[in-house]
Amino acid sequence: MSTNISWTDETWNPIVGCSRTSSGCKNCYAFTAAASARLQQFPQYQKVKDWDGTVEFVESALLKPLSWKKPK
């Protein structure tokens, strides 16, 4: 997925989702991001949009770096 992060060209997420484990999770940015329209276009994020402790392994993402022609 392309990104606006200044120090990278691409992000690679073979695992999505999370289990809320502490009070610090209350203000987690990823909770909001997972439910955003931008990420909901991807099936793996649709499975974790409720942030209910679901962690999803995205097997197809493991092959993604193999297609990159240069380091990212």
Predicted model as a PDB file, atoms N, CA, C, CB and O in Angstrom, pLDDT in the B-factor column:
MODEL        1                                                                  
ATOM      1  N   MET A   1       0.848  -1.155   0.000  1.00 62.00           N  
ATOM      2  CA  MET A   1       0.000   0.000   0.000  1.00 62.00           C  
ATOM      3  C   MET A   1       0.902   1.228   0.000  1.00 62.00           C  
ATOM      4  CB  MET A   1      -0.969  -0.008   1.214  1.00 62.00           C  
ATOM      5  O   MET A   1       1.817   1.317   0.818  1.00 62.00           O  
ATOM      6  N   SER A   2       0.661   2.170  -0.898  1.00 70.00           N  
ATOM      7  CA  SER A   2       1.469   3.375  -0.913  1.00 70.00           C  
ATOM      8  C   SER A   2       1.144   4.199   0.326  1.00 70.00           C  
ATOM      9  CB  SER A   2       1.226   4.194  -2.206  1.00 70.00           C  
ATOM     10  O   SER A   2       0.101   4.020   0.954  1.00 70.00           O  
ATOM     11  N   THR A   3       2.058   5.106   0.665  1.00 73.00           N  
ATOM     12  CA  THR A   3       1.936   5.839   1.918  1.00 73.00           C  
ATOM     13  C   THR A   3       2.424   7.274   1.780  1.00 73.00           C  
ATOM     14  CB  THR A   3       2.710   5.132   3.013  1.00 73.00           C  
ATOM     15  O   THR A   3       3.188   7.590   0.868  1.00 73.00           O  
ATOM     16  N   ASN A   4       1.990   8.130   2.671  1.00 77.00           N  
ATOM     17  CA  ASN A   4       2.476   9.504   2.740  1.00 77.00           C  
ATOM     18  C   ASN A   4       3.561   9.665   3.796  1.00 77.00           C  
ATOM     19  CB  ASN A   4       1.326  10.453   3.031  1.00 77.00           C  
ATOM     20  O   ASN A   4       3.959  10.790   4.098  1.00 77.00           O  
ATOM     21  N   ILE A   5       4.040   8.580   4.355  1.00 77.00           N  
ATOM     22  CA  ILE A   5       5.110   8.621   5.347  1.00 77.00           C  
ATOM     23  C   ILE A   5       6.392   9.038   4.629  1.00 77.00           C  
ATOM     24  CB  ILE A   5       5.283   7.230   6.070  1.00 77.00           C  
ATOM     25  O   ILE A   5       6.761   8.429   3.625  1.00 77.00           O  
ATOM     26  N   SER A   6       7.067  10.060   5.128  1.00 81.00           N  
ATOM     27  CA  SER A   6       8.206  10.652   4.428  1.00 81.00           C  
ATOM     28  C   SER A   6       9.390   9.703   4.236  1.00 81.00           C  
ATOM     29  CB  SER A   6       8.667  11.856   5.173  1.00 81.00           C  
ATOM     30  O   SER A   6      10.137   9.846   3.268  1.00 81.00           O  
ATOM     31  N   TRP A   7       9.570   8.746   5.132  1.00 84.00           N  
ATOM     32  CA  TRP A   7      10.752   7.908   5.056  1.00 84.00           C  
ATOM     33  C   TRP A   7      10.496   6.529   4.440  1.00 84.00           C  
ATOM     34  CB  TRP A   7      11.323   7.743   6.421  1.00 84.00           C  
ATOM     35  O   TRP A   7      11.344   5.643   4.543  1.00 84.00           O  
ATOM     36  N   THR A   8       9.340   6.339   3.803  1.00 79.00           N  
ATOM     37  CA  THR A   8       9.080   5.053   3.147  1.00 79.00           C  
ATOM     38  C   THR A   8       8.194   5.237   1.924  1.00 79.00           C  
ATOM     39  CB  THR A   8       8.424   4.071   4.127  1.00 79.00           C  
ATOM     40  O   THR A   8       7.454   6.217   1.829  1.00 79.00           O  
ATOM     41  N   ASP A   9       8.269   4.305   0.997  1.00 77.00           N  
ATOM     42  CA  ASP A   9       7.467   4.338  -0.222  1.00 77.00           C  
ATOM     43  C   ASP A   9       6.240   3.445  -0.128  1.00 77.00           C  
ATOM     44  CB  ASP A   9       8.309   3.924  -1.407  1.00 77.00           C  
ATOM     45  O   ASP A   9       5.252   3.660  -0.830  1.00 77.00           O  
ATOM     46  N   GLU A  10       6.306   2.448   0.737  1.00 78.00           N  
ATOM     47  CA  GLU A  10       5.273   1.417   0.769  1.00 78.00           C  
ATOM     48  C   GLU A  10       5.182   0.832   2.171  1.00 78.00           C  
ATOM     49  CB  GLU A  10       5.566   0.305  -0.267  1.00 78.00           C  
ATOM     50  O   GLU A  10       6.172   0.803   2.902  1.00 78.00           O  
ATOM     51  N   THR A  11       3.988   0.364   2.545  1.00 78.00           N  
ATOM     52  CA  THR A  11       3.858  -0.370   3.798  1.00 78.00           C  
ATOM     53  C   THR A  11       3.522  -1.825   3.480  1.00 78.00           C  
ATOM     54  CB  THR A  11       2.767   0.270   4.714  1.00 78.00           C  
ATOM     55  O   THR A  11       2.960  -2.136   2.430  1.00 78.00           O  
ATOM     56  N   TRP A  12       3.875  -2.694   4.399  1.00 83.00           N  
ATOM     57  CA  TRP A  12       3.681  -4.125   4.194  1.00 83.00           C  
ATOM     58  C   TRP A  12       3.115  -4.698   5.484  1.00 83.00           C  
ATOM     59  CB  TRP A  12       5.022  -4.842   3.787  1.00 83.00           C  
ATOM     60  O   TRP A  12       3.789  -4.701   6.514  1.00 83.00           O  
ATOM     61  N   ASN A  13       1.884  -5.179   5.430  1.00 83.00           N  
ATOM     62  CA  ASN A  13       1.205  -5.651   6.627  1.00 83.00           C  
ATOM     63  C   ASN A  13       0.716  -7.094   6.456  1.00 83.00           C  
ATOM     64  CB  ASN A  13       0.030  -4.730   6.963  1.00 83.00           C  
ATOM     65  O   ASN A  13      -0.423  -7.304   6.038  1.00 83.00           O  
ATOM     66  N   PRO A  14       1.550  -8.090   6.771  1.00 91.00           N  
ATOM     67  CA  PRO A  14       1.089  -9.476   6.663  1.00 91.00           C  
ATOM     68  C   PRO A  14       0.166  -9.889   7.807  1.00 91.00           C  
ATOM     69  CB  PRO A  14       2.276 -10.404   6.618  1.00 91.00           C  
ATOM     70  O   PRO A  14      -0.463 -10.945   7.739  1.00 91.00           O  
ATOM     71  N   ILE A  15       0.077  -9.074   8.852  1.00 90.00           N  
ATOM     72  CA  ILE A  15      -0.824  -9.348   9.962  1.00 90.00           C  
ATOM     73  C   ILE A  15      -1.586  -8.066  10.264  1.00 90.00           C  
ATOM     74  CB  ILE A  15      -0.046  -9.863  11.225  1.00 90.00           C  
ATOM     75  O   ILE A  15      -0.980  -7.003  10.406  1.00 90.00           O  
ATOM     76  N   VAL A  16      -2.903  -8.155  10.364  1.00 88.00           N  
ATOM     77  CA  VAL A  16      -3.731  -7.002  10.715  1.00 88.00           C  
ATOM     78  C   VAL A  16      -4.620  -7.369  11.889  1.00 88.00           C  
ATOM     79  CB  VAL A  16      -4.586  -6.533   9.505  1.00 88.00           C  
ATOM     80  O   VAL A  16      -4.918  -8.541  12.120  1.00 88.00           O  
ATOM     81  N   GLY A  17      -5.039  -6.351  12.626  1.00 87.00           N  
ATOM     82  CA  GLY A  17      -5.893  -6.570  13.781  1.00 87.00           C  
ATOM     83  C   GLY A  17      -5.092  -6.524  15.057  1.00 87.00           C  
ATOM     84  O   GLY A  17      -3.868  -6.388  15.032  1.00 87.00           O  
ATOM     85  N   CYS A  18      -5.786  -6.637  16.177  1.00 85.00           N  
ATOM     86  CA  CYS A  18      -5.117  -6.509  17.462  1.00 85.00           C  
ATOM     87  C   CYS A  18      -6.066  -6.905  18.580  1.00 85.00           C  
ATOM     88  CB  CYS A  18      -4.604  -5.074  17.672  1.00 85.00           C  
ATOM     89  O   CYS A  18      -7.285  -6.850  18.423  1.00 85.00           O  
ATOM     90  N   SER A  19      -5.510  -7.295  19.682  1.00 81.00           N  
ATOM     91  CA  SER A  19      -6.276  -7.512  20.903  1.00 81.00           C  
ATOM     92  C   SER A  19      -5.990  -6.336  21.825  1.00 81.00           C  
ATOM     93  CB  SER A  19      -5.913  -8.886  21.588  1.00 81.00           C  
ATOM     94  O   SER A  19      -4.829  -6.017  22.082  1.00 81.00           O  
ATOM     95  N   ARG A  20      -7.012  -5.706  22.312  1.00 80.00           N  
ATOM     96  CA  ARG A  20      -6.821  -4.600  23.257  1.00 80.00           C  
ATOM     97  C   ARG A  20      -6.347  -5.190  24.575  1.00 80.00           C  
ATOM     98  CB  ARG A  20      -8.144  -3.768  23.452  1.00 80.00           C  
ATOM     99  O   ARG A  20      -7.026  -6.027  25.171  1.00 80.00           O  
ATOM    100  N   THR A  21      -5.175  -4.748  25.027  1.00 84.00           N  
ATOM    101  CA  THR A  21      -4.578  -5.370  26.206  1.00 84.00           C  
ATOM    102  C   THR A  21      -4.343  -4.432  27.376  1.00 84.00           C  
ATOM    103  CB  THR A  21      -3.297  -5.985  25.831  1.00 84.00           C  
ATOM    104  O   THR A  21      -4.057  -4.890  28.482  1.00 84.00           O  
ATOM    105  N   SER A  22      -4.459  -3.115  27.154  1.00 86.00           N  
ATOM    106  CA  SER A  22      -4.197  -2.193  28.253  1.00 86.00           C  
ATOM    107  C   SER A  22      -5.041  -0.929  28.099  1.00 86.00           C  
ATOM    108  CB  SER A  22      -2.702  -1.836  28.314  1.00 86.00           C  
ATOM    109  O   SER A  22      -5.710  -0.734  27.084  1.00 86.00           O  
ATOM    110  N   SER A  23      -4.999  -0.082  29.112  1.00 86.00           N  
ATOM    111  CA  SER A  23      -5.748   1.173  29.053  1.00 86.00           C  
ATOM    112  C   SER A  23      -5.181   2.103  27.979  1.00 86.00           C  
ATOM    113  CB  SER A  23      -5.727   1.872  30.421  1.00 86.00           C  
ATOM    114  O   SER A  23      -5.890   2.988  27.500  1.00 86.00           O  
ATOM    115  N   GLY A  24      -3.932   1.921  27.598  1.00 84.00           N  
ATOM    116  CA  GLY A  24      -3.326   2.718  26.540  1.00 84.00           C  
ATOM    117  C   GLY A  24      -3.973   2.471  25.190  1.00 84.00           C  
ATOM    118  O   GLY A  24      -3.844   3.294  24.283  1.00 84.00           O  
ATOM    119  N   CYS A  25      -4.650   1.375  25.046  1.00 84.00           N  
ATOM    120  CA  CYS A  25      -5.330   1.042  23.787  1.00 84.00           C  
ATOM    121  C   CYS A  25      -6.547   1.937  23.531  1.00 84.00           C  
ATOM    122  CB  CYS A  25      -5.764  -0.423  23.802  1.00 84.00           C  
ATOM    123  O   CYS A  25      -7.065   1.986  22.415  1.00 84.00           O  
ATOM    124  N   LYS A  26      -6.994   2.638  24.563  1.00 82.00           N  
ATOM    125  CA  LYS A  26      -8.184   3.480  24.450  1.00 82.00           C  
ATOM    126  C   LYS A  26      -8.036   4.542  23.357  1.00 82.00           C  
ATOM    127  CB  LYS A  26      -8.474   4.152  25.788  1.00 82.00           C  
ATOM    128  O   LYS A  26      -9.021   4.878  22.700  1.00 82.00           O  
ATOM    129  N   ASN A  27      -6.846   5.069  23.150  1.00 85.00           N  
ATOM    130  CA  ASN A  27      -6.602   6.132  22.173  1.00 85.00           C  
ATOM    131  C   ASN A  27      -5.820   5.639  20.957  1.00 85.00           C  
ATOM    132  CB  ASN A  27      -5.853   7.275  22.831  1.00 85.00           C  
ATOM    133  O   ASN A  27      -5.126   6.427  20.314  1.00 85.00           O  
ATOM    134  N   CYS A  28      -5.917   4.381  20.639  1.00 84.00           N  
ATOM    135  CA  CYS A  28      -5.147   3.789  19.551  1.00 84.00           C  
ATOM    136  C   CYS A  28      -5.580   4.325  18.181  1.00 84.00           C  
ATOM    137  CB  CYS A  28      -5.288   2.273  19.581  1.00 84.00           C  
ATOM    138  O   CYS A  28      -6.764   4.309  17.845  1.00 84.00           O  
ATOM    139  N   TYR A  29      -4.601   4.803  17.395  1.00 83.00           N  
ATOM    140  CA  TYR A  29      -4.901   5.315  16.051  1.00 83.00           C  
ATOM    141  C   TYR A  29      -5.338   4.191  15.114  1.00 83.00           C  
ATOM    142  CB  TYR A  29      -3.675   6.033  15.467  1.00 83.00           C  
ATOM    143  O   TYR A  29      -6.141   4.422  14.210  1.00 83.00           O  
ATOM    144  N   ALA A  30      -4.830   2.997  15.315  1.00 82.00           N  
ATOM    145  CA  ALA A  30      -5.122   1.890  14.409  1.00 82.00           C  
ATOM    146  C   ALA A  30      -6.588   1.472  14.485  1.00 82.00           C  
ATOM    147  CB  ALA A  30      -4.225   0.700  14.728  1.00 82.00           C  
ATOM    148  O   ALA A  30      -7.153   1.003  13.496  1.00 82.00           O  
ATOM    149  N   PHE A  31      -7.195   1.638  15.637  1.00 81.00           N  
ATOM    150  CA  PHE A  31      -8.618   1.321  15.800  1.00 81.00           C  
ATOM    151  C   PHE A  31      -9.450   2.130  14.808  1.00 81.00           C  
ATOM    152  CB  PHE A  31      -9.082   1.604  17.253  1.00 81.00           C  
ATOM    153  O   PHE A  31     -10.326   1.585  14.137  1.00 81.00           O  
ATOM    154  N   THR A  32      -9.178   3.419  14.719  1.00 82.00           N  
ATOM    155  CA  THR A  32      -9.889   4.297  13.792  1.00 82.00           C  
ATOM    156  C   THR A  32      -9.495   3.999  12.346  1.00 82.00           C  
ATOM    157  CB  THR A  32      -9.606   5.768  14.125  1.00 82.00           C  
ATOM    158  O   THR A  32     -10.346   3.971  11.457  1.00 82.00           O  
ATOM    159  N   ALA A  33      -8.216   3.781  12.122  1.00 84.00           N  
ATOM    160  CA  ALA A  33      -7.729   3.535  10.764  1.00 84.00           C  
ATOM    161  C   ALA A  33      -8.326   2.267  10.164  1.00 84.00           C  
ATOM    162  CB  ALA A  33      -6.212   3.437  10.763  1.00 84.00           C  
ATOM    163  O   ALA A  33      -8.668   2.252   8.981  1.00 84.00           O  
ATOM    164  N   ALA A  34      -8.459   1.208  10.951  1.00 82.00           N  
ATOM    165  CA  ALA A  34      -8.971  -0.060  10.434  1.00 82.00           C  
ATOM    166  C   ALA A  34     -10.402   0.062   9.927  1.00 82.00           C  
ATOM    167  CB  ALA A  34      -8.898  -1.127  11.507  1.00 82.00           C  
ATOM    168  O   ALA A  34     -10.801  -0.659   9.013  1.00 82.00           O  
ATOM    169  N   ALA A  35     -11.167   0.959  10.510  1.00 83.00           N  
ATOM    170  CA  ALA A  35     -12.562   1.139  10.095  1.00 83.00           C  
ATOM    171  C   ALA A  35     -12.724   2.205   9.013  1.00 83.00           C  
ATOM    172  CB  ALA A  35     -13.410   1.505  11.295  1.00 83.00           C  
ATOM    173  O   ALA A  35     -13.836   2.444   8.543  1.00 83.00           O  
ATOM    174  N   SER A  36     -11.626   2.846   8.616  1.00 88.00           N  
ATOM    175  CA  SER A  36     -11.712   3.919   7.618  1.00 88.00           C  
ATOM    176  C   SER A  36     -12.052   3.358   6.237  1.00 88.00           C  
ATOM    177  CB  SER A  36     -10.387   4.703   7.558  1.00 88.00           C  
ATOM    178  O   SER A  36     -11.759   2.203   5.928  1.00 88.00           O  
ATOM    179  N   ALA A  37     -12.670   4.195   5.425  1.00 90.00           N  
ATOM    180  CA  ALA A  37     -13.027   3.782   4.064  1.00 90.00           C  
ATOM    181  C   ALA A  37     -11.788   3.420   3.259  1.00 90.00           C  
ATOM    182  CB  ALA A  37     -13.806   4.893   3.354  1.00 90.00           C  
ATOM    183  O   ALA A  37     -11.833   2.535   2.406  1.00 90.00           O  
ATOM    184  N   ARG A  38     -10.685   4.103   3.530  1.00 87.00           N  
ATOM    185  CA  ARG A  38      -9.434   3.843   2.808  1.00 87.00           C  
ATOM    186  C   ARG A  38      -8.969   2.404   2.998  1.00 87.00           C  
ATOM    187  CB  ARG A  38      -8.340   4.807   3.273  1.00 87.00           C  
ATOM    188  O   ARG A  38      -8.522   1.771   2.042  1.00 87.00           O  
ATOM    189  N   LEU A  39      -9.068   1.882   4.209  1.00 86.00           N  
ATOM    190  CA  LEU A  39      -8.627   0.508   4.470  1.00 86.00           C  
ATOM    191  C   LEU A  39      -9.731  -0.518   4.279  1.00 86.00           C  
ATOM    192  CB  LEU A  39      -8.088   0.400   5.869  1.00 86.00           C  
ATOM    193  O   LEU A  39      -9.434  -1.686   4.027  1.00 86.00           O  
ATOM    194  N   GLN A  40     -10.974  -0.130   4.388  1.00 89.00           N  
ATOM    195  CA  GLN A  40     -12.084  -1.069   4.227  1.00 89.00           C  
ATOM    196  C   GLN A  40     -12.200  -1.608   2.809  1.00 89.00           C  
ATOM    197  CB  GLN A  40     -13.378  -0.404   4.617  1.00 89.00           C  
ATOM    198  O   GLN A  40     -12.950  -2.555   2.576  1.00 89.00           O  
ATOM    199  N   GLN A  41     -11.482  -1.034   1.863  1.00 90.00           N  
ATOM    200  CA  GLN A  41     -11.493  -1.577   0.503  1.00 90.00           C  
ATOM    201  C   GLN A  41     -10.717  -2.892   0.404  1.00 90.00           C  
ATOM    202  CB  GLN A  41     -10.908  -0.558  -0.470  1.00 90.00           C  
ATOM    203  O   GLN A  41     -10.814  -3.597  -0.600  1.00 90.00           O  
ATOM    204  N   PHE A  42      -9.950  -3.222   1.441  1.00 86.00           N  
ATOM    205  CA  PHE A  42      -9.161  -4.451   1.455  1.00 86.00           C  
ATOM    206  C   PHE A  42      -9.848  -5.489   2.350  1.00 86.00           C  
ATOM    207  CB  PHE A  42      -7.709  -4.171   1.950  1.00 86.00           C  
ATOM    208  O   PHE A  42     -10.222  -5.172   3.479  1.00 86.00           O  
ATOM    209  N   PRO A  43     -10.021  -6.730   1.860  1.00 84.00           N  
ATOM    210  CA  PRO A  43     -10.747  -7.755   2.626  1.00 84.00           C  
ATOM    211  C   PRO A  43     -10.188  -8.011   4.026  1.00 84.00           C  
ATOM    212  CB  PRO A  43     -10.740  -9.042   1.861  1.00 84.00           C  
ATOM    213  O   PRO A  43     -10.959  -8.236   4.959  1.00 84.00           O  
ATOM    214  N   GLN A  44      -8.880  -7.982   4.187  1.00 85.00           N  
ATOM    215  CA  GLN A  44      -8.307  -8.276   5.501  1.00 85.00           C  
ATOM    216  C   GLN A  44      -8.703  -7.230   6.545  1.00 85.00           C  
ATOM    217  CB  GLN A  44      -6.788  -8.355   5.401  1.00 85.00           C  
ATOM    218  O   GLN A  44      -8.807  -7.558   7.727  1.00 85.00           O  
ATOM    219  N   TYR A  45      -8.923  -5.992   6.136  1.00 85.00           N  
ATOM    220  CA  TYR A  45      -9.343  -4.968   7.086  1.00 85.00           C  
ATOM    221  C   TYR A  45     -10.840  -5.040   7.370  1.00 85.00           C  
ATOM    222  CB  TYR A  45      -8.982  -3.589   6.562  1.00 85.00           C  
ATOM    223  O   TYR A  45     -11.288  -4.612   8.434  1.00 85.00           O  
ATOM    224  N   GLN A  46     -11.611  -5.572   6.436  1.00 85.00           N  
ATOM    225  CA  GLN A  46     -13.036  -5.754   6.676  1.00 85.00           C  
ATOM    226  C   GLN A  46     -13.244  -6.741   7.826  1.00 85.00           C  
ATOM    227  CB  GLN A  46     -13.750  -6.251   5.393  1.00 85.00           C  
ATOM    228  O   GLN A  46     -14.199  -6.615   8.592  1.00 85.00           O  
ATOM    229  N   LYS A  47     -12.352  -7.716   7.944  1.00 83.00           N  
ATOM    230  CA  LYS A  47     -12.477  -8.730   8.994  1.00 83.00           C  
ATOM    231  C   LYS A  47     -12.128  -8.194  10.377  1.00 83.00           C  
ATOM    232  CB  LYS A  47     -11.591  -9.910   8.676  1.00 83.00           C  
ATOM    233  O   LYS A  47     -12.560  -8.763  11.379  1.00 83.00           O  
ATOM    234  N   VAL A  48     -11.350  -7.102  10.454  1.00 84.00           N  
ATOM    235  CA  VAL A  48     -10.931  -6.580  11.762  1.00 84.00           C  
ATOM    236  C   VAL A  48     -11.525  -5.207  12.074  1.00 84.00           C  
ATOM    237  CB  VAL A  48      -9.419  -6.496  11.820  1.00 84.00           C  
ATOM    238  O   VAL A  48     -11.103  -4.564  13.036  1.00 84.00           O  
ATOM    239  N   LYS A  49     -12.487  -4.748  11.289  1.00 81.00           N  
ATOM    240  CA  LYS A  49     -13.002  -3.386  11.458  1.00 81.00           C  
ATOM    241  C   LYS A  49     -13.661  -3.152  12.818  1.00 81.00           C  
ATOM    242  CB  LYS A  49     -13.995  -3.081  10.366  1.00 81.00           C  
ATOM    243  O   LYS A  49     -13.694  -2.012  13.281  1.00 81.00           O  
ATOM    244  N   ASP A  50     -14.174  -4.167  13.460  1.00 81.00           N  
ATOM    245  CA  ASP A  50     -14.813  -3.994  14.758  1.00 81.00           C  
ATOM    246  C   ASP A  50     -13.817  -3.998  15.913  1.00 81.00           C  
ATOM    247  CB  ASP A  50     -15.834  -5.077  14.971  1.00 81.00           C  
ATOM    248  O   ASP A  50     -14.185  -3.715  17.053  1.00 81.00           O  
ATOM    249  N   TRP A  51     -12.567  -4.314  15.624  1.00 78.00           N  
ATOM    250  CA  TRP A  51     -11.472  -4.293  16.603  1.00 78.00           C  
ATOM    251  C   TRP A  51     -11.863  -5.052  17.864  1.00 78.00           C  
ATOM    252  CB  TRP A  51     -11.088  -2.843  16.956  1.00 78.00           C  
ATOM    253  O   TRP A  51     -11.770  -4.541  18.980  1.00 78.00           O  
ATOM    254  N   ASP A  52     -12.296  -6.270  17.651  1.00 82.00           N  
ATOM    255  CA  ASP A  52     -12.803  -7.096  18.743  1.00 82.00           C  
ATOM    256  C   ASP A  52     -11.807  -8.156  19.203  1.00 82.00           C  
ATOM    257  CB  ASP A  52     -14.083  -7.762  18.323  1.00 82.00           C  
ATOM    258  O   ASP A  52     -12.192  -9.142  19.831  1.00 82.00           O  
ATOM    259  N   GLY A  53     -10.549  -7.957  18.896  1.00 80.00           N  
ATOM    260  CA  GLY A  53      -9.525  -8.920  19.262  1.00 80.00           C  
ATOM    261  C   GLY A  53      -9.158  -9.841  18.116  1.00 80.00           C  
ATOM    262  O   GLY A  53      -8.282 -10.693  18.264  1.00 80.00           O  
ATOM    263  N   THR A  54      -9.815  -9.682  16.974  1.00 83.00           N  
ATOM    264  CA  THR A  54      -9.499 -10.489  15.807  1.00 83.00           C  
ATOM    265  C   THR A  54      -8.140 -10.097  15.251  1.00 83.00           C  
ATOM    266  CB  THR A  54     -10.583 -10.338  14.733  1.00 83.00           C  
ATOM    267  O   THR A  54      -7.861  -8.914  15.055  1.00 83.00           O  
ATOM    268  N   VAL A  55      -7.305 -11.078  15.000  1.00 87.00           N  
ATOM    269  CA  VAL A  55      -6.022 -10.876  14.345  1.00 87.00           C  
ATOM    270  C   VAL A  55      -6.049 -11.725  13.093  1.00 87.00           C  
ATOM    271  CB  VAL A  55      -4.806 -11.249  15.281  1.00 87.00           C  
ATOM    272  O   VAL A  55      -6.314 -12.925  13.157  1.00 87.00           O  
ATOM    273  N   GLU A  56      -5.777 -11.113  11.962  1.00 88.00           N  
ATOM    274  CA  GLU A  56      -5.896 -11.796  10.671  1.00 88.00           C  
ATOM    275  C   GLU A  56      -4.526 -11.904  10.006  1.00 88.00           C  
ATOM    276  CB  GLU A  56      -6.887 -11.050   9.743  1.00 88.00           C  
ATOM    277  O   GLU A  56      -3.857 -10.894   9.787  1.00 88.00           O  
ATOM    278  N   PHE A  57      -4.114 -13.120   9.689  1.00 92.00           N  
ATOM    279  CA  PHE A  57      -2.884 -13.365   8.931  1.00 92.00           C  
ATOM    280  C   PHE A  57      -3.218 -13.254   7.451  1.00 92.00           C  
ATOM    281  CB  PHE A  57      -2.266 -14.773   9.269  1.00 92.00           C  
ATOM    282  O   PHE A  57      -4.110 -13.947   6.963  1.00 92.00           O  
ATOM    283  N   VAL A  58      -2.515 -12.393   6.738  1.00 89.00           N  
ATOM    284  CA  VAL A  58      -2.777 -12.143   5.318  1.00 89.00           C  
ATOM    285  C   VAL A  58      -1.691 -12.859   4.513  1.00 89.00           C  
ATOM    286  CB  VAL A  58      -2.802 -10.592   4.995  1.00 89.00           C  
ATOM    287  O   VAL A  58      -0.651 -12.289   4.182  1.00 89.00           O  
ATOM    288  N   GLU A  59      -1.969 -14.124   4.212  1.00 90.00           N  
ATOM    289  CA  GLU A  59      -0.961 -14.969   3.561  1.00 90.00           C  
ATOM    290  C   GLU A  59      -0.474 -14.385   2.241  1.00 90.00           C  
ATOM    291  CB  GLU A  59      -1.523 -16.355   3.323  1.00 90.00           C  
ATOM    292  O   GLU A  59       0.716 -14.470   1.938  1.00 90.00           O  
ATOM    293  N   SER A  60      -1.358 -13.800   1.457  1.00 85.00           N  
ATOM    294  CA  SER A  60      -0.963 -13.244   0.162  1.00 85.00           C  
ATOM    295  C   SER A  60       0.031 -12.101   0.313  1.00 85.00           C  
ATOM    296  CB  SER A  60      -2.189 -12.761  -0.597  1.00 85.00           C  
ATOM    297  O   SER A  60       0.801 -11.833  -0.609  1.00 85.00           O  
ATOM    298  N   ALA A  61       0.032 -11.431   1.441  1.00 87.00           N  
ATOM    299  CA  ALA A  61       0.956 -10.320   1.665  1.00 87.00           C  
ATOM    300  C   ALA A  61       2.403 -10.784   1.813  1.00 87.00           C  
ATOM    301  CB  ALA A  61       0.541  -9.548   2.900  1.00 87.00           C  
ATOM    302  O   ALA A  61       3.328  -9.994   1.625  1.00 87.00           O  
ATOM    303  N   LEU A  62       2.605 -12.050   2.146  1.00 90.00           N  
ATOM    304  CA  LEU A  62       3.969 -12.545   2.302  1.00 90.00           C  
ATOM    305  C   LEU A  62       4.754 -12.505   0.994  1.00 90.00           C  
ATOM    306  CB  LEU A  62       3.946 -13.959   2.840  1.00 90.00           C  
ATOM    307  O   LEU A  62       5.979 -12.384   1.011  1.00 90.00           O  
ATOM    308  N   LEU A  63       4.071 -12.603  -0.120  1.00 90.00           N  
ATOM    309  CA  LEU A  63       4.746 -12.598  -1.417  1.00 90.00           C  
ATOM    310  C   LEU A  63       4.989 -11.200  -1.967  1.00 90.00           C  
ATOM    311  CB  LEU A  63       3.943 -13.383  -2.406  1.00 90.00           C  
ATOM    312  O   LEU A  63       5.773 -11.038  -2.903  1.00 90.00           O  
ATOM    313  N   LYS A  64       4.347 -10.204  -1.418  1.00 87.00           N  
ATOM    314  CA  LYS A  64       4.421  -8.848  -1.948  1.00 87.00           C  
ATOM    315  C   LYS A  64       5.853  -8.322  -2.103  1.00 87.00           C  
ATOM    316  CB  LYS A  64       3.648  -7.927  -1.055  1.00 87.00           C  
ATOM    317  O   LYS A  64       6.171  -7.797  -3.170  1.00 87.00           O  
ATOM    318  N   PRO A  65       6.731  -8.432  -1.106  1.00 88.00           N  
ATOM    319  CA  PRO A  65       8.090  -7.904  -1.266  1.00 88.00           C  
ATOM    320  C   PRO A  65       8.896  -8.584  -2.383  1.00 88.00           C  
ATOM    321  CB  PRO A  65       8.834  -8.046   0.033  1.00 88.00           C  
ATOM    322  O   PRO A  65       9.857  -8.009  -2.894  1.00 88.00           O  
ATOM    323  N   LEU A  66       8.512  -9.781  -2.751  1.00 90.00           N  
ATOM    324  CA  LEU A  66       9.240 -10.477  -3.814  1.00 90.00           C  
ATOM    325  C   LEU A  66       9.060  -9.811  -5.176  1.00 90.00           C  
ATOM    326  CB  LEU A  66       8.787 -11.921  -3.890  1.00 90.00           C  
ATOM    327  O   LEU A  66       9.862 -10.023  -6.086  1.00 90.00           O  
ATOM    328  N   SER A  67       8.013  -9.010  -5.312  1.00 88.00           N  
ATOM    329  CA  SER A  67       7.763  -8.342  -6.594  1.00 88.00           C  
ATOM    330  C   SER A  67       8.430  -6.964  -6.676  1.00 88.00           C  
ATOM    331  CB  SER A  67       6.263  -8.198  -6.818  1.00 88.00           C  
ATOM    332  O   SER A  67       8.454  -6.357  -7.747  1.00 88.00           O  
ATOM    333  N   TRP A  68       8.966  -6.468  -5.571  1.00 85.00           N  
ATOM    334  CA  TRP A  68       9.600  -5.151  -5.580  1.00 85.00           C  
ATOM    335  C   TRP A  68      10.929  -5.228  -6.318  1.00 85.00           C  
ATOM    336  CB  TRP A  68       9.808  -4.626  -4.137  1.00 85.00           C  
ATOM    337  O   TRP A  68      11.729  -6.132  -6.079  1.00 85.00           O  
ATOM    338  N   LYS A  69      11.155  -4.286  -7.205  1.00 87.00           N  
ATOM    339  CA  LYS A  69      12.384  -4.266  -8.020  1.00 87.00           C  
ATOM    340  C   LYS A  69      13.545  -3.610  -7.305  1.00 87.00           C  
ATOM    341  CB  LYS A  69      12.134  -3.545  -9.326  1.00 87.00           C  
ATOM    342  O   LYS A  69      14.703  -3.876  -7.627  1.00 87.00           O  
ATOM    343  N   LYS A  70      13.246  -2.745  -6.323  1.00 80.00           N  
ATOM    344  CA  LYS A  70      14.300  -2.082  -5.563  1.00 80.00           C  
ATOM    345  C   LYS A  70      13.890  -2.037  -4.098  1.00 80.00           C  
ATOM    346  CB  LYS A  70      14.573  -0.649  -6.110  1.00 80.00           C  
ATOM    347  O   LYS A  70      12.709  -2.182  -3.782  1.00 80.00           O  
ATOM    348  N   PRO A  71      14.850  -1.837  -3.198  1.00 75.00           N  
ATOM    349  CA  PRO A  71      14.511  -1.751  -1.774  1.00 75.00           C  
ATOM    350  C   PRO A  71      13.527  -0.633  -1.505  1.00 75.00           C  
ATOM    351  CB  PRO A  71      15.764  -1.544  -0.939  1.00 75.00           C  
ATOM    352  O   PRO A  71      13.555   0.403  -2.168  1.00 75.00           O  
ATOM    353  N   LYS A  72      12.662  -0.841  -0.539  1.00 70.00           N  
ATOM    354  CA  LYS A  72      11.663   0.179  -0.171  1.00 70.00           C  
ATOM    355  C   LYS A  72      11.761   0.496   1.299  1.00 70.00           C  
ATOM    356  CB  LYS A  72      10.236  -0.291  -0.514  1.00 70.00           C  
ATOM    357  O   LYS A  72      11.006   1.328   1.803  1.00 70.00           O  
TER     358      LYS A  72                                                      
ENDMDL                                                                          
END                                                                             
